[in-house]
Structures are given as structure tokens and as C-alpha cells.
């Protein structure tokens, strides 16, 4: 990687950090100002989102290879 490219990446990283800090500050400010409460969606929510992302990727790769994925059952699968 050339020196210019490395500098370019560092500049973008700094902007990303600044943008994230600003977003967090706005959330914190709105929470204090308007009394918003944080509700944790729970582990099941994140597990479901992860599962959907994985399945979406598998379907995309299967389709690219000429296959189609189908669900076996609610709790089924290969044992």
C-alpha cells in the first residue's frame, strides 16, 4: 500500500470515529432531554437476525450455483 493510500484510510477512519461519537452523543442527549428509555431487545432478537443473515448468504450462494435452498422443518435438519 502506498503512503498516500494509507493516509487516505486514516483520514476516513477519523471521520468514521467522529461520526460515531456524534451519533452516540445525540442519543445520550435525547435520552436526557426527552426521557427516552433503552430497551434491550434480548439475545433471541440478535440470534434471529444472525440466522437470517446466514440464510440469506447461503441462498445467494446456492442460487449462484444453480441450487435452491428449502427448509426441512421447524426444528429439523440433518442429524
Secondary structure as the mmCIF struct_conf table of DSSP 4:
data_model
#
loop_
_struct_conf.conf_type_id
_struct_conf.id
_struct_conf.beg_label_comp_id
_struct_conf.beg_label_asym_id
_struct_conf.beg_label_seq_id
_struct_conf.end_label_comp_id
_struct_conf.end_label_asym_id
_struct_conf.end_label_seq_id
HELX_RH_AL_P HELX_RH_AL_P1 UNK A 3 UNK A 34
HELX_RH_AL_P HELX_RH_AL_P2 UNK A 43 UNK A 64
TURN_TY1_P TURN_TY1_P1 UNK A 65 UNK A 66
BEND BEND1 UNK A 74 UNK A 75
#
